[in-house]
Amino acid sequence: MSDLPDLPDQATASRHGPEHSLERLIFFSDAVFAIAITLLVIEIHVPHIEHGAGDVAYLNALLRLIPNFMGFTISFFVIGAFWSGHHRAFGYAAHWDDRIMFRNLVMLFMIAAMPFFTAFVSAYGNDRVPVVAYCTWLLLTAIQNVRVQQLATGPKMADPAVSPATLYYVRQRGWATVLGAATAVIVGLVSPIPTLAQVSLVSIPLWRLLLMRMTKKPVWTGVGAQRVGTGSLPE
């Protein structure tokens, strides 16, 4: 008789140990994040300047690219934050749940579209529709990211050795981007200067700081990040 579990049992996400499917999902996700973050800079094209032009012409051409570099910088760190949260959440996952496949795929779909919305807002940064479209897409991506993190750190997937307080702490961090993006959408809709919506994305680390202060932090002990108990870290 085979020692392998039946396929219906596999779908219940009860398998333990190193998961080949989980590893493939993480590797694929890392690749999408890497490609999306690389495509951001491809949208910044070298300006065309006539041969023999003076220094002023080159400087003016670079100045005209400032909105593009701003969009690139913002989106680079936003995508980096999504990847960091994804990496952190799946670092605590030890089991497979079939539901994670679709949720993660939807999030990667949204990440893959970020270069387009970045190029759109960079080209029309002073107009309300491109700014609100960019911030709204960011908000939807952040919400989907939270859904992925909740499942990855939920009871069916999380390593039972990790304390519930630590998992809760990880999930709370994901809400900072949601709140920051929601703030940007509101600013973009009501502000007479739509560009301020992108500036308001700097509220993301402030929201994270607020959420962390409202959340009990896990105590980290031992070598290699052994998570135990709850408590407060030194400020």
Residue frames relative to the residue before (quaternion, step in Angstrom):
aa qw qx qy qz dx dy dz
M 1.0000 0.0000 0.0000 0.0000 0.00 0.00 0.00
S 0.4736 -0.6918 0.4679 0.2796 3.57 -0.96 0.89
D 0.4142 -0.7069 0.5200 0.2417 3.55 -1.10 0.75
L 0.5322 0.6407 -0.4079 0.3739 3.58 1.26 -0.19
P 0.4797 -0.6657 0.4793 0.3113 3.61 -0.98 0.74
D 0.5785 -0.5740 0.4478 0.3678 3.56 -1.22 0.44
L 0.6487 -0.5485 0.3669 0.3792 3.55 -1.18 0.56
P 0.6296 0.5217 -0.3699 0.4411 3.67 0.88 -0.69
D 0.6467 0.5104 -0.3320 0.4594 3.58 1.04 -0.70
Q 0.6145 0.5604 -0.3555 0.4265 3.56 1.05 -0.69
A 0.6568 0.5340 -0.3135 0.4304 3.57 1.02 -0.72
T 0.6175 0.5585 -0.3536 0.4262 3.59 1.19 -0.24
A 0.4377 -0.7354 0.4299 0.2878 3.58 1.31 0.16
S 0.4353 0.7099 -0.4543 0.3164 3.57 1.00 0.76
R 0.4515 0.6961 -0.4561 0.3218 3.61 1.25 0.12
H 0.2394 -0.7818 0.5665 0.1023 3.56 -1.03 0.85
G 0.6914 0.4822 -0.3475 0.4108 3.53 -1.33 0.17
P 0.7372 -0.3731 0.2889 0.4836 3.57 -1.29 -0.09
E 0.2014 -0.8042 0.5533 0.0809 3.57 -0.65 1.12
H 0.4050 -0.7171 0.5169 0.2334 3.53 -0.70 1.12
S 0.6563 0.5131 -0.3130 0.4561 3.58 0.96 -0.86
L 0.6503 0.5156 -0.3140 0.4613 3.57 0.99 -0.83
E 0.6539 0.5113 -0.3123 0.4621 3.55 0.98 -0.83
R 0.6496 0.5094 -0.3219 0.4636 3.59 0.98 -0.80
L 0.6322 0.5270 -0.3337 0.4595 3.57 1.00 -0.76
I 0.6633 0.4996 -0.3035 0.4673 3.59 0.95 -0.86
F 0.6569 0.5086 -0.3152 0.4588 3.59 0.92 -0.88
F 0.6568 0.5043 -0.3065 0.4694 3.57 0.95 -0.89
S 0.6471 0.5206 -0.3152 0.4593 3.57 0.97 -0.85
D 0.6396 0.5233 -0.3253 0.4596 3.58 0.95 -0.86
A 0.6435 0.5274 -0.3219 0.4519 3.58 1.01 -0.80
V 0.6573 0.5005 -0.3124 0.4688 3.60 0.95 -0.84
F 0.6284 0.5231 -0.3316 0.4706 3.58 0.96 -0.83
A 0.6791 0.5034 -0.2942 0.4460 3.58 0.87 -0.97
I 0.6662 0.4949 -0.3067 0.4661 3.59 0.94 -0.86
A 0.6624 0.5130 -0.3095 0.4498 3.59 0.90 -0.92
I 0.6897 0.4777 -0.2896 0.4607 3.57 0.89 -0.87
T 0.6319 0.5135 -0.3273 0.4795 3.58 1.20 -0.50
L 0.6416 0.5425 -0.3234 0.4353 3.57 1.00 -0.81
L 0.5224 0.6465 -0.4158 0.3691 3.60 1.16 -0.42
V 0.7252 0.4358 -0.2516 0.4700 3.56 0.84 -0.97
I 0.5660 0.5976 -0.3906 0.4122 3.60 1.14 -0.47
E 0.6318 0.5440 -0.3271 0.4448 3.58 1.17 -0.58
I 0.6164 0.4927 -0.3577 0.4993 3.60 1.25 -0.12
H 0.1415 -0.8337 0.5325 0.0377 3.54 -0.22 1.29
V 0.5318 -0.6097 0.4841 0.3333 3.54 -1.12 0.70
P 0.4371 -0.7177 0.4679 0.2738 3.63 -0.69 0.99
H 0.4089 -0.6899 0.5401 0.2551 3.53 -1.15 0.69
I 0.0325 0.7890 -0.6082 0.0807 3.55 -0.67 1.16
E 0.5178 -0.6545 0.4574 0.3071 3.53 -0.92 0.93
H 0.5481 -0.6236 0.4516 0.3268 3.54 -1.04 0.84
G 0.7869 0.2873 -0.2321 0.4943 3.55 -0.89 0.94
A 0.4161 0.7083 -0.4749 0.3155 3.59 1.27 0.10
G 0.5419 -0.6494 0.4373 0.3057 3.54 -1.14 0.59
D 0.7283 -0.4303 0.3129 0.4319 3.52 -1.35 0.11
V 0.6205 0.5646 -0.3438 0.4219 3.58 1.00 -0.79
A 0.6357 0.5355 -0.3283 0.4487 3.57 1.00 -0.79
Y 0.6566 0.5011 -0.3062 0.4733 3.57 1.00 -0.83
L 0.6605 0.5085 -0.3065 0.4596 3.56 0.96 -0.88
N 0.6461 0.5133 -0.3158 0.4684 3.59 0.99 -0.82
A 0.6411 0.5219 -0.3248 0.4595 3.58 1.01 -0.79
L 0.6596 0.4942 -0.3051 0.4772 3.58 1.00 -0.78
L 0.6279 0.5371 -0.3362 0.4519 3.57 1.03 -0.76
R 0.6459 0.5222 -0.3242 0.4527 3.58 1.04 -0.72
L 0.6592 0.5039 -0.3054 0.4672 3.58 1.25 -0.36
I 0.3905 0.7461 -0.4704 0.2638 3.59 1.24 -0.05
P 0.6543 0.4928 -0.3474 0.4564 3.67 0.83 -0.77
N 0.6398 0.5264 -0.3340 0.4495 3.59 1.03 -0.73
F 0.6761 0.4773 -0.2939 0.4783 3.56 0.98 -0.84
M 0.6050 0.5390 -0.3573 0.4646 3.59 1.10 -0.60
G 0.6643 0.4974 -0.2998 0.4706 3.58 0.93 -0.92
F 0.6362 0.5303 -0.3185 0.4610 3.56 1.02 -0.83
T 0.6791 0.5030 -0.2955 0.4456 3.57 0.88 -0.98
I 0.6617 0.5069 -0.3083 0.4585 3.57 0.89 -0.95
S 0.7135 0.4553 -0.2665 0.4610 3.57 0.78 -1.03
F 0.5885 0.5740 -0.3710 0.4321 3.60 1.08 -0.67
F 0.7374 0.4084 -0.2436 0.4796 3.56 0.77 -0.98
V 0.5953 0.5441 -0.3732 0.4586 3.60 1.14 -0.49
I 0.6666 0.4706 -0.2996 0.4944 3.58 0.91 -0.92
G 0.6185 0.5431 -0.3381 0.4563 3.57 1.06 -0.74
A 0.6437 0.5124 -0.3178 0.4712 3.58 1.05 -0.76
F 0.6297 0.5190 -0.3321 0.4730 3.58 1.04 -0.76
W 0.6594 0.4987 -0.3141 0.4668 3.57 0.93 -0.88
S 0.6366 0.5361 -0.3295 0.4459 3.58 0.96 -0.86
G 0.6728 0.4863 -0.2936 0.4739 3.57 0.94 -0.88
H 0.6270 0.5318 -0.3214 0.4698 3.56 1.06 -0.80
H 0.6554 0.5110 -0.2926 0.4730 3.56 0.96 -0.94
R 0.6674 0.5082 -0.2996 0.4543 3.57 0.92 -0.91
A 0.6835 0.4958 -0.2976 0.4455 3.59 0.84 -0.96
F 0.7216 0.4308 -0.2634 0.4736 3.59 0.83 -0.93
G 0.5213 0.6161 -0.4169 0.4181 3.57 1.26 -0.15
Y 0.7070 0.4147 -0.2504 0.5152 3.57 1.24 -0.40
A 0.5479 0.6145 -0.3979 0.4049 3.61 1.27 -0.05
A 0.0697 -0.8111 0.5807 0.0119 3.55 -0.98 0.90
H 0.7449 0.3221 -0.1826 0.5549 3.59 1.27 -0.26
W 0.4423 -0.6864 0.5198 0.2512 3.51 -1.32 0.36
D 0.0383 -0.7523 0.6575 0.0175 3.52 -1.14 0.79
D 0.4762 -0.7116 0.4348 0.2790 3.59 -0.64 1.09
R 0.5928 0.5945 -0.3697 0.3983 3.59 1.12 -0.52
I 0.5888 0.6092 -0.3716 0.3795 3.57 1.13 -0.58
M 0.5680 0.6273 -0.3841 0.3693 3.58 1.10 -0.65
F 0.7255 0.4270 -0.2559 0.4751 3.59 0.73 -1.03
R 0.6408 0.5263 -0.3358 0.4468 3.59 0.90 -0.86
N 0.6827 0.4832 -0.2885 0.4660 3.56 0.89 -0.92
L 0.6375 0.5345 -0.3267 0.4486 3.58 1.02 -0.78
V 0.6351 0.5172 -0.3287 0.4702 3.58 1.00 -0.77
M 0.6549 0.5059 -0.3195 0.4617 3.57 0.95 -0.83
L 0.6596 0.5004 -0.3097 0.4675 3.59 0.97 -0.81
F 0.5784 0.5660 -0.3615 0.4631 3.58 1.14 -0.63
M 0.6833 0.4765 -0.2809 0.4767 3.56 0.94 -0.88
I 0.6257 0.5268 -0.3331 0.4692 3.58 1.04 -0.76
A 0.6608 0.5294 -0.3063 0.4350 3.58 0.94 -0.91
A 0.6806 0.4851 -0.2859 0.4688 3.60 1.15 -0.56
M 0.4563 0.7175 -0.4360 0.2947 3.60 1.23 -0.23
P 0.6276 0.5331 -0.3727 0.4277 3.69 0.88 -0.66
F 0.6310 0.5285 -0.3432 0.4524 3.60 1.03 -0.70
F 0.7017 0.4549 -0.2796 0.4717 3.57 0.79 -1.00
T 0.6033 0.5431 -0.3582 0.4613 3.58 1.13 -0.56
A 0.6639 0.4874 -0.3003 0.4811 3.59 0.94 -0.88
F 0.6273 0.5520 -0.3268 0.4417 3.58 1.04 -0.80
V 0.7230 0.4220 -0.2534 0.4847 3.58 0.81 -0.99
S 0.6095 0.5494 -0.3598 0.4441 3.59 1.12 -0.54
A 0.6835 0.4845 -0.2804 0.4684 3.57 1.05 -0.77
Y 0.7994 0.1678 -0.0680 0.5728 3.59 1.09 -0.69
G 0.0852 0.8756 -0.4708 0.0657 3.55 0.93 0.94
N 0.6892 0.4684 -0.2850 0.4738 3.58 1.18 -0.39
D 0.6201 0.5373 -0.3368 0.4619 3.58 1.29 0.04
R 0.5653 -0.6660 0.3819 0.3017 3.53 -0.95 0.94
V 0.6734 0.5276 -0.3219 0.4056 3.59 0.80 -0.96
P 0.6835 0.4600 -0.3223 0.4662 3.67 0.76 -0.82
V 0.6496 0.5233 -0.3235 0.4467 3.59 0.98 -0.82
V 0.6885 0.4649 -0.2838 0.4788 3.58 0.87 -0.95
A 0.6163 0.5386 -0.3513 0.4546 3.60 1.05 -0.71
Y 0.6496 0.5128 -0.3130 0.4660 3.58 0.95 -0.87
C 0.7053 0.4632 -0.2740 0.4615 3.59 0.80 -1.00
T 0.6319 0.5275 -0.3322 0.4605 3.59 1.07 -0.71
W 0.6460 0.5038 -0.3226 0.4741 3.57 0.98 -0.83
L 0.6279 0.5272 -0.3257 0.4709 3.55 1.05 -0.77
L 0.6417 0.5224 -0.3183 0.4626 3.58 0.99 -0.82
L 0.6653 0.4944 -0.3059 0.4684 3.60 0.90 -0.89
T 0.6360 0.5210 -0.3227 0.4690 3.58 1.03 -0.77
A 0.6525 0.5190 -0.3095 0.4573 3.56 0.98 -0.87
I 0.6395 0.5185 -0.3248 0.4655 3.59 1.00 -0.79
Q 0.6694 0.4820 -0.3024 0.4777 3.57 0.94 -0.87
N 0.6032 0.5562 -0.3476 0.4540 3.57 1.09 -0.67
V 0.6371 0.5145 -0.3212 0.4756 3.58 1.01 -0.79
R 0.6413 0.5273 -0.3281 0.4505 3.59 0.97 -0.82
V 0.6454 0.5062 -0.3158 0.4770 3.57 1.03 -0.79
Q 0.6696 0.5038 -0.3008 0.4554 3.58 0.91 -0.91
Q 0.6351 0.5384 -0.3337 0.4420 3.57 0.99 -0.79
L 0.6831 0.4645 -0.2925 0.4816 3.57 1.00 -0.78
A 0.6617 0.5214 -0.3089 0.4414 3.59 0.96 -0.88
T 0.7536 0.3282 -0.1913 0.5365 3.58 1.12 -0.64
G 0.4527 0.6964 -0.4369 0.3453 3.56 1.29 0.28
P 0.7368 -0.4582 0.2715 0.4165 3.59 -1.26 0.21
K 0.6739 0.5113 -0.3145 0.4306 3.64 1.05 -0.61
M 0.7791 0.3396 -0.1741 0.4974 3.58 1.11 -0.59
A 0.6314 0.5856 -0.3448 0.3735 3.60 1.01 -0.71
D 0.5479 -0.5809 0.4949 0.3426 3.52 -1.23 0.61
P 0.4383 -0.7223 0.4653 0.2640 3.62 -0.67 1.04
A 0.5949 0.5777 -0.3708 0.4182 3.59 1.20 -0.32
V 0.6107 0.5401 -0.3511 0.4605 3.58 1.25 -0.32
S 0.4687 -0.6969 0.4651 0.2799 3.56 -0.85 0.95
P 0.5903 -0.5807 0.4228 0.3683 3.61 -1.09 0.63
A 0.6177 0.5561 -0.3519 0.4306 3.59 1.05 -0.69
T 0.6427 0.5155 -0.3211 0.4671 3.58 1.02 -0.76
L 0.6584 0.5044 -0.3066 0.4669 3.58 0.94 -0.87
Y 0.6373 0.5174 -0.3199 0.4731 3.56 1.03 -0.78
Y 0.6237 0.5502 -0.3184 0.4548 3.55 1.04 -0.82
V 0.6591 0.5019 -0.2995 0.4733 3.58 0.97 -0.87
R 0.6678 0.5019 -0.3092 0.4545 3.59 0.92 -0.87
Q 0.6342 0.5479 -0.3378 0.4283 3.58 0.98 -0.75
R 0.6085 0.5764 -0.3555 0.4137 3.59 1.03 -0.72
G 0.6402 0.5629 -0.3254 0.4092 3.57 1.03 -0.77
W 0.6207 0.5676 -0.3422 0.4188 3.57 1.14 -0.57
A 0.5229 0.6478 -0.4201 0.3612 3.61 1.17 -0.37
T 0.6696 0.4843 -0.3010 0.4760 3.60 0.96 -0.84
V 0.6032 0.5481 -0.3529 0.4595 3.58 1.07 -0.69
L 0.6997 0.4648 -0.2714 0.4698 3.57 0.84 -0.98
G 0.6524 0.5133 -0.3167 0.4589 3.58 1.01 -0.77
A 0.6643 0.4883 -0.2983 0.4809 3.58 0.99 -0.83
A 0.6298 0.5214 -0.3334 0.4695 3.59 1.04 -0.75
T 0.6139 0.5360 -0.3360 0.4722 3.57 1.06 -0.75
A 0.6648 0.5081 -0.2997 0.4584 3.58 0.95 -0.90
V 0.6293 0.5282 -0.3384 0.4588 3.61 0.98 -0.77
I 0.6636 0.5024 -0.3059 0.4622 3.58 0.90 -0.91
V 0.6527 0.5053 -0.3125 0.4701 3.58 0.94 -0.89
G 0.6613 0.5165 -0.3090 0.4476 3.58 0.95 -0.84
L 0.6776 0.4977 -0.2912 0.4564 3.57 1.07 -0.69
V 0.7977 0.3366 -0.1516 0.4768 3.58 0.92 -0.86
S 0.6238 0.5707 -0.3548 0.3991 3.60 1.09 -0.51
P 0.4645 -0.6667 0.4991 0.3010 3.62 -1.00 0.74
I 0.7091 0.3289 -0.2296 0.5799 3.59 1.30 -0.27
P 0.2910 -0.8116 0.4755 0.1749 3.63 0.01 1.25
T 0.5705 0.6199 -0.3824 0.3796 3.60 1.09 -0.63
L 0.5734 0.6118 -0.3756 0.3949 3.57 1.15 -0.58
A 0.5370 0.6233 -0.4090 0.3949 3.58 1.19 -0.41
Q 0.6629 0.4880 -0.3062 0.4782 3.57 0.96 -0.83
V 0.6275 0.5355 -0.3325 0.4571 3.55 1.03 -0.78
S 0.6579 0.5354 -0.3116 0.4283 3.56 1.02 -0.80
L 0.4995 0.6436 -0.4367 0.3815 3.61 1.23 -0.11
V 0.5245 0.6138 -0.4230 0.4114 3.59 1.22 -0.22
S 0.5354 0.6236 -0.4093 0.3961 3.58 1.25 -0.15
I 0.4723 0.6948 -0.4408 0.3162 3.61 1.22 -0.30
P 0.7027 0.4240 -0.3015 0.4854 3.66 0.74 -0.86
L 0.6079 0.5410 -0.3631 0.4538 3.60 1.14 -0.52
W 0.6326 0.5075 -0.3227 0.4880 3.57 1.03 -0.78
R 0.6398 0.5228 -0.3306 0.4562 3.58 0.99 -0.81
L 0.6415 0.5214 -0.3232 0.4606 3.55 0.96 -0.85
L 0.6518 0.5094 -0.3119 0.4673 3.58 0.98 -0.85
L 0.6672 0.5034 -0.3037 0.4573 3.58 0.90 -0.91
M 0.6607 0.5098 -0.3102 0.4554 3.56 0.99 -0.82
R 0.6421 0.5129 -0.3212 0.4706 3.57 1.08 -0.70
M 0.6810 0.4725 -0.2784 0.4853 3.56 1.18 -0.57
T 0.7018 0.4407 -0.2395 0.5058 3.57 1.31 -0.29
K 0.4702 -0.6409 0.5226 0.3082 3.55 -1.05 0.75
K 0.3152 -0.7614 0.5399 0.1713 3.55 -0.77 1.02
P 0.4681 -0.6680 0.4917 0.3047 3.60 -1.04 0.74
V 0.4137 -0.6693 0.5565 0.2668 3.52 -1.20 0.58
W 0.1948 -0.7790 0.5887 0.0929 3.57 -0.84 1.02
T 0.0309 0.8083 -0.5851 0.0586 3.55 -0.69 1.08
G 0.7677 0.3671 -0.2594 0.4568 3.53 -1.21 0.43
V 0.5994 -0.5578 0.4405 0.3682 3.52 -1.36 0.02
G 0.8064 0.2755 -0.1994 0.4839 3.57 -1.05 0.77
A 0.5841 -0.6369 0.3658 0.3456 3.58 1.07 0.70
Q 0.1280 0.7632 -0.6098 0.1708 3.57 0.49 1.17
R 0.2077 -0.8121 0.5351 0.1055 3.59 -0.55 1.15
V 0.1450 0.7791 -0.6014 0.1013 3.56 -0.78 0.99
G 0.8789 0.1547 -0.0842 0.4433 3.50 -1.23 0.62
T 0.3790 -0.6726 0.5690 0.2834 3.50 -1.35 -0.40
G 0.2432 0.7664 -0.5740 0.1545 3.47 -1.28 0.21
S 0.5121 -0.6361 0.4724 0.3315 3.55 -1.18 -0.31
L 0.3586 -0.7082 0.5687 0.2155 3.49 -1.07 0.83
P 0.6032 -0.5507 0.4119 0.4041 3.60 -1.11 0.45
E 0.4783 -0.6712 0.4821 0.2972 3.55 -0.96 0.82
